[in-house]
Amino acid sequence: MEYSRIEKILASLFVAFLLVASINFLRELENVPLRPDYGYYQEKYGIPDLYENQSRLAKLEKELFQVYKGTESNLTEAERLYLFRREEYRVALESGNVTGEKLKQLEDEYLTAKESYEMAYRRYLGAKSAYEKVHSQLEEFNSRIRELEIKANGEYNRAYQAYRLKVLILKLTFVLSLFAASLLLLRRYKNIYTSSFVTYSSLLLLYLILSAIWDTVHTIGLSLFGALATFAALYYIRREYFRPERVYKRRIAQGRCYNCGFPVKDDYLYCPNCGAKLKEKCEHCGALKPIHLEFCPYCGR
């Protein structure tokens, strides 16, 4: 059956609008199964509480590190002053040129510097010990959190894969039902509308398959989708518009040679351009009718 250009355009729009609506519906189906919540698995292993303790320890570690570096700087300065006073006092004793009050003053300065150095060293050791203790606790927390996150991620990924499988089953149920219904309609009613419905359901099934591939392999999926969609489009165009029978009928309806497309008149028996035979006798009425017509225009048989 021959269809007008406007009917073919409307059939194509029918397929396009149905595809847009169905793809949106397939996306809505993703909300039907319960989507796993990653936060639930973190709560299950107490990770949020560990994050809070980790944050407090990290803050305390930073403060203790600053104190530790401060005591280290003070120790360096106290040590420098202590060594200087000790050497000064030693030189004064060995030279014998300094006596009395001056020697006593140098001794007091040396002893004071020594006491300050020892105090700075004790503070340094205390600050270092406190920092290293908290740093060690923080590393243990980090290690514990990493272990629990691995477990939480493992459970979440398994739950998410199960969720994706449920969504895929729902989508396949919907799309395969449409595809089966379109084939049944095509077997019963062979026209442009049922053909368009089959095309729509086939493209929707192709979209579902390739979107599943895309979710898995991304770039490869996109390449496969583009290649298969282009192939399907070319196949459909070739089948619908460039079959020899359709081309012949279209050229005959336009008053041209069915073989080469050269303009011919109604009384031509052969094409003046390619020599192809244009008419044949009808088996029923004996009238000359154009070749490649299913029915005779004179007797209708």
LOZA-488900 format. One line per 10 residues: number of its first residue (from 0); for each residue x, y, z of N, C-alpha, C. Coordinates in Angstrom, 3 decimals, decimal comma. Layout:
N
NUM	X Y Z X Y Z X Y Z ~ ... .
This chain:
301
0	0,855 -1,195 0,000 0,000 0,000 0,000 0,892 1,246 0,000 ~ 0,567 2,184 -0,873 1,352 3,405 -0,995 0,790 4,465 -0,053 ~ 1,679 5,196 0,605 1,266 6,238 1,533 1,831 7,573 1,079 ~ 1,091 8,619 1,397 1,531 9,953 1,018 2,683 10,399 1,901 ~ 3,364 11,437 1,449 4,503 11,950 2,210 4,077 12,457 3,574 ~ 2,910 13,107 3,660 2,454 13,636 4,945 2,169 12,510 5,926 ~ 1,650 11,364 5,398 1,405 10,219 6,277 2,717 9,653 6,817 ~ 3,725 9,625 5,965 5,028 9,124 6,411 5,646 10,054 7,447 ~ 5,483 11,375 7,233 6,007 12,343 8,210 5,289 12,194 9,544 ~ 3,962 12,045 9,486 3,187 11,879 10,722 3,551 10,575 11,431 .
10	3,806 9,518 10,641 4,215 8,244 11,250 5,561 8,400 11,954 ~ 6,476 9,148 11,340 7,785 9,384 11,965 7,636 10,204 13,251 ~ 6,761 11,210 13,224 6,506 12,002 14,432 5,865 11,151 15,515 ~ 4,982 10,245 15,107 4,348 9,324 16,055 5,407 8,512 16,803 ~ 6,372 7,989 16,036 7,457 7,204 16,643 8,302 8,078 17,571 ~ 8,624 9,299 17,126 9,482 10,190 17,925 8,817 10,575 19,241 ~ 7,519 10,961 19,177 6,822 11,372 20,404 6,676 10,205 21,380 ~ 6,374 9,024 20,853 6,258 7,861 21,725 7,595 7,522 22,376 ~ 8,674 7,664 21,618 9,997 7,386 22,181 10,330 8,343 23,318 ~ 10,059 9,633 23,119 10,348 10,622 24,167 9,558 10,321 25,429 .
20	8,261 10,040 25,257 7,417 9,749 26,426 7,859 8,464 27,122 ~ 8,194 7,452 26,345 8,573 6,160 26,935 9,918 6,228 27,634 ~ 10,854 6,971 27,071 12,164 7,108 27,724 12,011 7,815 29,065 ~ 11,175 8,838 29,117 10,912 9,512 30,403 10,247 8,563 31,385 ~ 9,339 7,711 30,876 8,680 6,731 31,752 9,694 5,720 32,282 ~ 10,632 5,303 31,432 11,668 4,368 31,888 12,512 4,990 32,996 ~ 12,763 6,282 32,902 13,523 6,952 33,960 12,724 7,016 35,255 ~ 11,410 7,188 35,130 10,571 7,209 36,333 10,542 5,845 37,013 ~ 10,702 4,774 36,241 10,706 3,434 36,829 11,873 3,234 37,791 ~ 12,915 4,056 37,652 14,065 3,946 38,556 13,705 4,307 39,986 .
30	12,582 5,006 40,175 12,155 5,401 41,518 11,216 4,379 42,155 ~ 10,858 3,335 41,409 9,921 2,342 41,961 10,601 1,468 43,010 ~ 11,720 0,788 42,703 12,410 0,051 43,778 13,065 1,035 44,753 ~ 13,262 0,582 45,955 13,889 1,421 46,970 15,378 1,544 46,664 ~ 15,807 2,778 46,396 17,219 3,016 46,092 18,034 2,942 47,393 ~ 19,121 2,176 47,424 19,922 2,078 48,654 20,543 3,414 49,036 ~ 20,565 3,671 50,351 21,119 4,914 50,879 22,493 4,630 51,468 ~ 23,502 5,289 50,936 24,869 5,061 51,416 25,013 5,466 52,882 ~ 24,269 6,503 53,277 24,343 6,944 54,661 23,909 5,872 55,643 ~ 22,965 5,009 55,232 22,507 3,926 56,109 23,656 2,982 56,454 .
40	24,473 2,653 55,454 25,575 1,718 55,687 26,691 2,373 56,495 ~ 26,849 3,682 56,356 27,810 4,375 57,209 27,339 4,375 58,659 ~ 26,037 4,612 58,857 25,488 4,585 60,215 25,608 3,181 60,816 ~ 25,418 2,184 59,980 25,471 0,797 60,456 26,812 0,477 61,099 ~ 27,880 1,020 60,556 29,226 0,760 61,071 29,738 1,898 61,959 ~ 28,871 2,847 62,288 29,262 3,924 63,200 30,296 4,876 62,638 ~ 30,352 4,997 61,331 31,373 5,834 60,702 31,181 7,321 61,006 ~ 29,935 7,847 61,018 29,777 9,282 61,339 30,343 9,662 62,705 ~ 30,144 8,792 63,723 30,706 9,083 65,053 32,231 9,077 65,010 ~ 32,771 8,145 64,229 34,218 8,098 64,099 34,746 9,342 63,394 .
50	33,970 9,851 62,434 34,362 11,088 61,754 34,441 12,255 62,737 ~ 33,467 12,311 63,664 33,481 13,384 64,662 34,711 13,280 65,556 ~ 34,991 12,065 66,048 36,183 11,877 66,885 37,461 12,158 66,099 ~ 37,446 11,764 64,839 38,603 12,031 63,984 38,832 13,529 63,832 ~ 37,736 14,274 63,680 37,855 15,721 63,526 38,417 16,367 64,793 ~ 37,912 15,915 65,943 38,418 16,469 67,216 39,892 16,120 67,414 ~ 40,243 14,873 67,111 41,641 14,471 67,273 42,550 15,228 66,306 ~ 42,068 15,447 65,086 42,871 16,179 64,110 43,105 17,614 64,564 ~ 42,061 18,206 65,143 42,208 19,576 65,657 43,192 19,607 66,827 ~ 43,053 18,624 67,754 43,952 18,551 68,902 45,383 18,279 68,453 .
60	45,538 17,402 67,452 46,866 17,093 66,934 47,527 18,349 66,367 ~ 46,751 19,147 65,645 47,290 20,377 65,071 47,757 21,332 66,158 ~ 46,949 21,460 67,221 47,322 22,351 68,321 48,573 21,852 69,020 ~ 48,607 20,525 69,306 49,777 19,968 69,981 51,032 20,045 69,111 ~ 50,845 19,940 67,819 51,992 20,050 66,919 52,583 21,455 66,978 ~ 51,708 22,456 67,041 52,197 23,833 67,148 52,937 24,044 68,468 ~ 52,377 23,468 69,575 53,049 23,564 70,880 54,398 22,842 70,834 ~ 54,391 21,660 70,228 55,611 20,864 70,118 56,690 21,619 69,345 ~ 56,328 22,246 68,231 57,293 23,006 67,453 57,762 24,252 68,208 ~ 56,833 24,823 69,009 57,221 25,977 69,821 58,237 25,607 70,877 .
70	58,016 24,480 71,568 58,978 24,036 72,592 60,306 23,628 71,960 ~ 60,247 23,100 70,750 61,476 22,739 70,039 62,293 23,992 69,720 ~ 61,585 25,045 69,303 62,277 26,314 69,016 62,863 26,907 70,293 ~ 62,080 26,856 71,393 62,573 27,368 72,684 63,774 26,560 73,170 ~ 63,727 25,253 72,961 64,838 24,407 73,387 66,108 24,760 72,608 ~ 65,948 24,993 71,325 67,121 25,357 70,518 67,753 26,656 71,022 ~ 66,901 27,648 71,339 67,400 28,922 71,843 68,019 28,767 73,230 ~ 67,370 27,978 74,104 67,900 27,764 75,460 69,226 27,019 75,409 ~ 69,326 26,046 74,516 70,569 25,294 74,374 71,698 26,202 73,884 ~ 71,385 27,057 72,922 72,404 27,985 72,413 72,921 28,899 73,523 .
80	71,968 29,445 74,336 72,376 30,332 75,431 73,146 29,564 76,502 ~ 72,716 28,353 76,817 73,386 27,526 77,823 74,820 27,207 77,405 ~ 75,026 26,808 76,160 76,374 26,481 75,685 77,272 27,715 75,701 ~ 76,635 28,858 75,343 77,429 30,097 75,354 77,860 30,451 76,771 ~ 76,937 30,413 77,766 77,277 30,754 79,157 78,265 29,752 79,740 ~ 78,119 28,488 79,416 79,030 27,482 79,930 80,444 27,717 79,409 ~ 80,532 27,991 78,120 81,852 28,237 77,540 82,468 29,522 78,117 ~ 81,637 30,534 78,316 82,118 31,800 78,878 82,660 31,593 80,295 ~ 81,917 30,821 81,082 82,331 30,548 82,466 83,597 29,695 82,488 ~ 83,710 28,722 81,595 84,891 27,853 81,532 86,139 28,661 81,175 .
90	86,016 29,542 80,161 87,157 30,369 79,736 87,609 31,272 80,893 ~ 86,613 31,828 81,632 86,959 32,712 82,758 87,706 31,947 83,838 ~ 87,291 30,710 84,115 87,966 29,905 85,131 89,380 29,534 84,707 ~ 89,520 29,119 83,458 90,832 28,662 83,001 91,824 29,812 82,833 ~ 91,332 30,973 82,479 92,267 32,100 82,265 92,786 32,671 83,582 ~ 91,975 32,634 84,648 92,366 33,177 85,943 92,347 34,684 86,004 ~ 91,906 35,315 84,949 91,870 36,782 84,925 90,612 37,360 85,567 ~ 89,604 36,500 85,739 88,326 36,977 86,302 88,183 36,368 87,686 ~ 87,958 37,235 88,665 87,809 36,778 90,052 86,711 37,563 90,730 ~ 86,385 37,128 91,918 85,458 37,888 92,739 84,039 37,912 92,194 .
100	83,461 39,084 92,303 82,059 39,270 91,929 81,811 38,945 90,456 ~ 82,763 39,302 89,613 82,567 39,054 88,174 82,491 37,567 87,899 ~ 83,356 36,766 88,532 83,329 35,319 88,332 82,033 34,723 88,873 ~ 81,587 35,268 90,059 80,336 34,809 90,645 79,165 35,099 89,718 ~ 79,181 36,271 89,088 78,112 36,647 88,148 78,085 35,711 86,952 ~ 79,300 35,385 86,433 79,356 34,472 85,279 78,857 33,072 85,648 ~ 79,185 32,666 86,893 78,725 31,348 87,348 77,208 31,321 87,469 ~ 76,617 32,386 88,052 75,160 32,449 88,197 74,461 32,445 86,827 ~ 75,034 33,194 85,897 74,443 33,230 84,546 74,515 31,864 83,877 ~ 75,634 31,162 84,110 75,784 29,825 83,540 74,774 28,858 84,151 .
110	74,615 28,895 85,480 73,690 27,993 86,168 72,239 28,301 85,792 ~ 71,936 29,589 85,655 70,576 29,971 85,257 70,273 29,478 83,845 ~ 71,266 29,642 82,936 71,078 29,180 81,560 70,928 27,662 81,503 ~ 71,702 26,968 82,389 71,606 25,515 82,433 70,233 25,074 82,912 ~ 69,716 25,736 83,958 68,397 25,414 84,493 67,308 25,690 83,450 ~ 67,441 26,792 82,741 66,465 27,132 81,698 66,499 26,095 80,574 ~ 67,698 25,653 80,235 67,827 24,649 79,179 67,173 23,334 79,600 ~ 67,444 22,909 80,856 66,859 21,653 81,340 65,335 21,738 81,398 ~ 64,811 22,901 81,816 63,368 23,084 81,868 62,775 23,062 80,443 ~ 63,452 23,742 79,506 62,983 23,758 78,114 63,021 22,356 77,513 .
120	64,026 21,568 77,926 64,127 20,203 77,417 62,989 19,331 77,940 ~ 62,642 19,494 79,263 61,533 18,733 79,825 60,213 19,122 79,143 ~ 60,025 20,399 78,906 58,817 20,842 78,210 58,765 20,284 76,778 ~ 59,924 20,270 76,173 59,993 19,730 74,802 59,619 18,255 74,783 ~ 60,183 17,493 75,743 59,855 16,068 75,802 58,373 15,842 76,082 ~ 57,779 16,652 76,974 56,363 16,523 77,288 55,485 16,848 76,091 ~ 55,807 17,937 75,401 55,018 18,329 74,228 55,156 17,291 73,113 ~ 56,369 16,777 72,937 56,596 15,770 71,904 55,825 14,485 72,209 ~ 55,856 14,068 73,479 55,138 12,852 73,880 53,631 13,005 73,680 ~ 53,092 14,172 74,074 51,654 14,408 73,916 51,274 14,406 72,435 .
130	52,078 15,055 71,614 51,789 15,112 70,179 51,848 13,715 69,554 ~ 52,892 12,946 69,875 53,036 11,624 69,287 51,915 10,683 69,721 ~ 51,457 10,842 70,961 50,354 10,005 71,446 49,082 10,287 70,662 ~ 48,735 11,569 70,510 47,524 11,935 69,775 47,673 11,583 68,290 ~ 48,866 11,780 67,754 49,110 11,437 66,353 48,912 9,947 66,126 ~ 49,385 9,131 67,055 49,207 7,685 66,949 47,720 7,316 67,026 ~ 46,979 7,959 67,942 45,542 7,699 68,043 44,813 8,086 66,753 ~ 45,241 9,200 66,173 44,607 9,654 64,933 44,875 8,672 63,801 ~ 46,082 8,143 63,728 46,386 7,157 62,693 45,566 5,886 62,888 ~ 45,369 5,479 64,133 44,530 4,309 64,408 43,085 4,575 63,985 .
140	42,597 5,793 64,265 41,243 6,165 63,847 41,125 6,115 62,328 ~ 42,117 6,684 61,651 42,088 6,698 60,189 42,084 5,287 59,620 ~ 42,909 4,422 60,201 42,964 3,038 59,749 41,637 2,327 59,998 ~ 41,052 2,579 61,179 39,760 1,960 61,518 38,664 2,456 60,574 ~ 38,664 3,731 60,301 37,648 4,300 59,404 37,786 3,715 58,005 ~ 39,027 3,564 57,536 39,233 2,981 56,209 38,706 1,555 56,137 ~ 38,953 0,781 57,184 38,457 -0,600 57,207 36,937 -0,638 57,172 ~ 36,311 0,196 57,986 34,841 0,213 58,039 34,247 0,763 56,745 ~ 34,924 1,730 56,146 34,425 2,270 54,870 34,471 1,212 53,777 ~ 35,496 0,373 53,786 35,575 -0,717 52,809 34,390 -1,659 52,977 .
150	34,068 -1,981 54,232 32,926 -2,865 54,493 31,612 -2,196 54,082 ~ 31,459 -0,918 54,453 30,232 -0,193 54,107 30,087 -0,068 52,592 ~ 31,190 0,243 51,909 31,150 0,357 50,449 30,797 -0,972 49,795 ~ 31,336 -2,062 50,351 31,036 -3,380 49,802 29,556 -3,709 49,908 ~ 28,967 -3,484 51,083 27,540 -3,758 51,264 26,686 -2,844 50,405 ~ 27,084 -1,560 50,336 26,307 -0,608 49,524 26,362 -0,987 48,044 ~ 27,535 -1,357 47,558 27,658 -1,733 46,148 26,826 -2,962 45,820 ~ 26,794 -3,943 46,732 25,959 -5,130 46,496 24,485 -4,752 46,467 ~ 24,081 -3,893 47,399 22,679 -3,445 47,421 22,348 -2,633 46,178 ~ 23,296 -1,818 45,726 23,040 -0,990 44,544 22,940 -1,848 43,280 .
160	23,765 -2,888 43,188 23,676 -3,780 42,041 22,336 -4,508 42,025 ~ 21,861 -4,909 43,204 20,543 -5,551 43,281 19,448 -4,572 42,867 ~ 19,589 -3,323 43,284 18,621 -2,285 42,895 18,624 -2,096 41,380 ~ 19,797 -2,025 40,783 19,887 -1,845 39,323 19,267 -3,025 38,589 ~ 19,443 -4,230 39,135 18,854 -5,413 38,509 17,329 -5,338 38,542 ~ 16,764 -4,902 39,682 15,310 -4,760 39,786 14,796 -3,730 38,779 ~ 15,514 -2,616 38,669 15,099 -1,582 37,715 15,150 -2,122 36,297 ~ 16,208 -2,873 35,965 16,342 -3,429 34,623 15,220 -4,412 34,315 ~ 14,839 -5,225 35,304 13,739 -6,178 35,106 12,437 -5,434 34,844 ~ 12,184 -4,364 35,612 10,977 -3,562 35,388 10,968 -2,955 33,989 .
170	12,092 -2,404 33,593 12,167 -1,778 32,275 11,993 -2,811 31,160 ~ 12,648 -3,963 31,310 12,526 -5,006 30,299 11,093 -5,518 30,201 ~ 10,428 -5,656 31,342 9,037 -6,102 31,333 8,167 -5,145 30,534 ~ 8,357 -3,853 30,764 7,577 -2,841 30,043 7,895 -2,850 28,553 ~ 9,188 -2,826 28,210 9,587 -2,705 26,803 9,270 -3,974 26,029 ~ 9,531 -5,147 26,613 9,254 -6,397 25,899 7,756 -6,612 25,696 ~ 6,954 -6,146 26,655 5,499 -6,232 26,483 5,050 -5,387 25,292 ~ 5,593 -4,179 25,196 5,273 -3,324 24,052 5,730 -3,956 22,738 ~ 6,924 -4,530 22,766 7,475 -5,131 21,553 6,624 -6,317 21,100 ~ 6,228 -7,168 22,050 5,390 -8,321 21,702 4,030 -7,871 21,179 .
180	3,451 -6,841 21,837 2,150 -6,332 21,381 2,256 -5,742 19,980 ~ 3,354 -5,053 19,686 3,513 -4,459 18,353 3,632 -5,535 17,275 ~ 4,322 -6,639 17,591 4,439 -7,724 16,614 3,097 -8,394 16,357 ~ 2,321 -8,588 17,423 0,993 -9,179 17,255 0,095 -8,284 16,407 ~ 0,154 -6,976 16,640 -0,649 -6,044 15,842 -0,215 -6,048 14,386 ~ 1,098 -6,145 14,159 1,595 -6,148 12,790 1,152 -7,391 12,039 ~ 1,095 -8,520 12,726 0,641 -9,753 12,073 -0,826 -9,664 11,675 ~ -1,594 -8,921 12,472 -3,031 -8,826 12,191 -3,375 -7,667 11,264 ~ -2,705 -6,537 11,477 -2,971 -5,353 10,658 -1,650 -4,861 10,063 ~ -1,453 -5,106 8,801 -0,227 -4,678 8,143 -0,452 -3,337 7,459 .
190	-0,094 -2,264 8,168 -0,209 -0,922 7,605 0,887 -0,045 8,197 ~ 0,885 1,209 7,806 1,958 2,111 8,238 1,923 2,363 9,739 ~ 0,733 2,265 10,325 0,610 2,560 11,761 1,203 1,435 12,604 ~ 0,873 0,179 12,241 1,465 -0,938 12,988 2,963 -1,042 12,731 ~ 3,383 -0,722 11,500 4,823 -0,719 11,216 5,539 0,337 12,050 ~ 4,905 1,498 12,188 5,498 2,557 13,025 5,562 2,122 14,479 ~ 4,537 1,394 14,932 4,522 0,923 16,316 5,635 -0,091 16,554 ~ 5,866 -0,963 15,553 6,967 -1,927 15,665 8,302 -1,193 15,681 ~ 8,423 -0,186 14,828 9,665 0,604 14,802 9,901 1,275 16,146 ~ 8,847 1,852 16,712 8,957 2,521 18,020 9,394 1,549 19,102 .
200	8,723 0,377 19,180 9,061 -0,586 20,239 10,461 -1,152 20,036 ~ 10,880 -1,320 18,774 12,231 -1,832 18,500 13,288 -0,817 18,926 ~ 13,055 0,453 18,595 14,011 1,494 18,990 14,055 1,642 20,505 ~ 12,906 1,496 21,157 12,882 1,594 22,620 13,666 0,447 23,244 ~ 13,501 -0,758 22,696 14,265 -1,907 23,192 15,751 -1,703 22,947 ~ 16,086 -1,176 21,771 17,487 -0,895 21,467 18,051 0,142 22,428 ~ 17,265 1,174 22,713 17,696 2,201 23,670 17,950 1,590 25,049 ~ 17,054 0,708 25,480 17,209 0,102 26,807 18,474 -0,745 26,870 ~ 18,703 -1,546 25,844 19,886 -2,413 25,834 21,162 -1,577 25,835 ~ 21,193 -0,561 24,983 22,408 0,240 24,863 22,617 1,130 26,082 .
210	21,531 1,580 26,714 21,697 2,362 27,939 22,262 1,497 29,053 ~ 21,859 0,211 29,079 22,439 -0,707 30,071 23,928 -0,922 29,795 ~ 24,279 -1,035 28,508 25,698 -1,165 28,145 26,449 0,107 28,512 ~ 25,816 1,262 28,263 26,451 2,544 28,568 26,733 2,673 30,059 ~ 25,794 2,219 30,904 26,005 2,294 32,356 27,206 1,455 32,777 ~ 27,529 0,461 31,969 28,622 -0,436 32,327 29,954 0,007 31,733 ~ 29,942 0,362 30,451 31,219 0,641 29,791 31,339 2,067 29,269 ~ 30,316 2,899 29,463 30,346 4,329 29,150 30,767 4,626 27,710 ~ 32,014 4,960 27,485 32,442 5,406 26,158 32,190 4,335 25,101 ~ 32,500 3,080 25,439 32,242 1,996 24,495 30,746 1,886 24,231 .
220	29,946 2,062 25,305 28,495 2,011 25,138 27,989 3,097 24,217 ~ 28,546 4,303 24,357 28,129 5,402 23,491 28,482 5,094 22,040 ~ 29,654 4,547 21,801 30,058 4,205 20,442 29,148 3,131 19,859 ~ 28,837 2,114 20,680 27,950 1,049 20,204 26,560 1,589 19,898 ~ 26,078 2,457 20,782 24,748 3,030 20,567 24,716 3,827 19,265 ~ 25,729 4,670 19,050 25,767 5,466 17,834 25,842 4,599 16,596 ~ 26,687 3,550 16,641 26,845 2,686 15,476 25,565 1,914 15,184 ~ 24,971 1,321 16,236 23,760 0,530 16,025 22,569 1,394 15,639 ~ 22,458 2,582 16,247 21,359 3,478 15,894 21,481 3,928 14,440 ~ 22,691 4,242 14,013 22,899 4,640 12,619 22,581 3,486 11,671 .
230	23,028 2,291 12,046 22,744 1,117 11,215 21,245 0,867 11,122 ~ 20,548 0,968 12,274 19,100 0,749 12,283 18,379 1,784 11,430 ~ 18,825 3,046 11,529 18,199 4,108 10,736 18,417 3,868 9,248 ~ 19,644 3,503 8,877 19,933 3,233 7,467 19,147 2,039 6,958 ~ 19,047 1,009 7,783 18,290 -0,175 7,394 16,819 0,158 7,196 ~ 16,276 0,933 8,130 14,859 1,297 8,036 14,602 2,143 6,794 ~ 15,463 3,137 6,540 15,288 3,996 5,365 15,412 3,173 4,083 ~ 16,398 2,278 4,094 16,592 1,442 2,911 15,383 0,549 2,675 ~ 14,869 -0,028 3,732 13,743 -0,948 3,598 12,466 -0,233 3,201 ~ 12,231 0,947 3,766 10,970 1,645 3,549 10,956 2,479 2,279 .
240	12,092 3,031 1,901 12,077 4,004 0,808 12,898 3,602 -0,416 ~ 13,774 2,618 -0,268 14,653 2,301 -1,388 14,576 0,842 -1,824 ~ 13,541 0,150 -1,448 13,330 -1,181 -2,005 13,035 -1,034 -3,493 ~ 13,542 -1,947 -4,329 13,304 -1,820 -5,774 11,823 -1,673 -6,130 ~ 10,960 -2,470 -5,474 9,535 -2,393 -5,795 8,968 -1,007 -5,513 ~ 9,351 -0,426 -4,376 8,850 0,896 -4,028 9,406 1,960 -4,984 ~ 10,695 1,812 -5,338 11,296 2,767 -6,274 10,604 2,680 -7,634 ~ 10,339 1,425 -8,098 9,683 1,250 -9,393 8,307 1,900 -9,405 ~ 7,517 1,626 -8,353 6,165 2,175 -8,297 6,188 3,695 -8,205 ~ 7,125 4,219 -7,457 7,211 5,667 -7,316 7,571 6,315 -8,668 .
250	8,483 5,725 -9,390 8,868 6,282 -10,682 7,727 6,161 -11,701 ~ 7,019 5,029 -11,672 5,892 4,857 -12,594 4,808 5,892 -12,311 ~ 4,534 6,136 -10,999 3,522 7,124 -10,634 3,928 8,533 -11,063 ~ 5,230 8,779 -11,171 5,727 10,102 -11,573 5,926 10,222 -13,087 ~ 5,526 9,177 -13,835 5,661 9,218 -15,284 7,092 9,086 -15,749 ~ 7,864 8,274 -15,072 9,254 8,079 -15,454 9,532 6,590 -15,628 ~ 10,637 6,293 -16,287 11,042 4,895 -16,470 11,356 4,285 -15,113 ~ 10,783 3,102 -14,877 11,006 2,457 -13,578 12,466 2,067 -13,388 ~ 13,210 1,874 -14,496 14,580 1,369 -14,408 15,613 2,476 -14,244 ~ 15,481 3,560 -15,037 16,509 4,611 -15,002 15,969 5,968 -14,574 .
260	14,641 6,122 -14,492 14,060 7,382 -14,054 13,886 8,404 -15,162 ~ 14,087 8,001 -16,424 13,944 8,936 -17,549 12,457 9,214 -17,799 ~ 12,056 10,461 -18,078 10,643 10,772 -18,337 10,123 10,011 -19,563 ~ 8,954 9,381 -19,443 8,343 8,625 -20,547 6,876 9,007 -20,666 ~ 6,292 8,719 -21,841 4,869 8,983 -22,071 4,070 7,709 -21,880 ~ 2,735 7,874 -21,798 1,885 6,723 -21,506 1,899 5,682 -22,621 ~ 2,134 6,110 -23,855 2,094 5,165 -24,968 3,458 4,541 -25,297 ~ 4,494 4,872 -24,511 5,802 4,265 -24,729 5,774 2,809 -24,277 ~ 6,323 1,943 -25,160 6,451 0,531 -24,781 7,840 0,224 -24,229 ~ 8,822 1,015 -24,640 10,192 0,844 -24,173 10,757 2,212 -23,790 .
270	11,680 2,217 -22,874 12,309 3,472 -22,443 13,287 3,931 -23,517 ~ 13,170 5,167 -23,978 14,108 5,650 -25,004 15,521 5,905 -24,479 ~ 15,667 5,834 -23,139 16,990 6,107 -22,563 17,782 4,834 -22,270 ~ 17,107 3,852 -21,689 17,823 2,622 -21,317 17,307 1,391 -22,038 ~ 16,177 1,503 -22,773 15,639 0,383 -23,532 14,852 -0,609 -22,716 ~ 14,552 -0,311 -21,434 13,803 -1,243 -20,592 12,367 -1,344 -21,071 ~ 11,796 -2,542 -21,033 10,403 -2,767 -21,402 9,488 -2,130 -20,370 ~ 8,534 -1,314 -20,825 7,696 -0,561 -19,899 6,300 -1,156 -19,739 ~ 5,795 -1,910 -20,726 4,431 -2,437 -20,679 4,451 -3,949 -20,837 ~ 3,406 -4,578 -20,295 3,212 -6,007 -20,451 1,724 -6,297 -20,520 .
280	1,351 -7,425 -21,110 -0,061 -7,758 -21,237 -0,617 -8,285 -19,931 ~ -1,814 -7,842 -19,612 -2,496 -8,355 -18,419 -2,952 -9,775 -18,706 ~ -2,737 -10,682 -17,796 -3,097 -12,087 -17,984 -4,607 -12,283 -18,025 ~ -5,358 -11,322 -17,481 -6,811 -11,502 -17,361 -7,575 -10,798 -18,471 ~ -7,209 -9,537 -18,781 -7,969 -8,793 -19,781 -7,198 -8,544 -21,065 ~ -5,917 -8,809 -21,095 -5,108 -8,652 -22,280 -4,670 -7,235 -22,577 ~ -5,032 -6,264 -21,743 -4,631 -4,871 -21,958 -3,164 -4,684 -21,567 ~ -2,548 -3,681 -22,210 -1,158 -3,367 -21,860 -1,139 -2,529 -20,586 ~ -0,462 -3,002 -19,591 -0,364 -2,295 -18,317 1,100 -2,086 -17,968 ~ 1,399 -1,041 -17,187 2,801 -0,816 -16,785 3,360 -1,994 -15,996 .
290	4,606 -2,295 -16,262 5,277 -3,383 -15,529 5,445 -2,979 -14,059 ~ 5,424 -4,015 -13,196 5,669 -3,863 -11,757 4,473 -3,279 -10,993 ~ 3,294 -3,269 -11,615 2,088 -2,917 -10,865 1,418 -4,205 -10,409 ~ 0,959 -4,247 -9,172 0,360 -5,471 -8,651 -1,010 -5,724 -9,296 ~ -1,733 -4,670 -9,604 -3,074 -4,831 -10,174 -3,176 -4,088 -11,496 ~ -3,950 -4,645 -12,393 -4,155 -4,042 -13,700 -5,072 -2,825 -13,555 ~ -4,702 -1,657 -14,139 -5,545 -0,484 -14,005 -6,817 -0,560 -14,862 ~ -6,959 -1,627 -15,711 -8,117 -1,714 -16,604 -9,158 -2,718 -16,085 ~ -8,659 -3,805 -15,504 -9,623 -4,800 -14,985 -9,571 -4,930 -13,465 ~ -8,535 -4,370 -12,859 -8,416 -4,403 -11,392 -7,983 -5,734 -10,841 .
300	-7,515 -6,645 -11,699 -7,088 -7,967 -11,230 -5,576 -8,132 -11,335 .
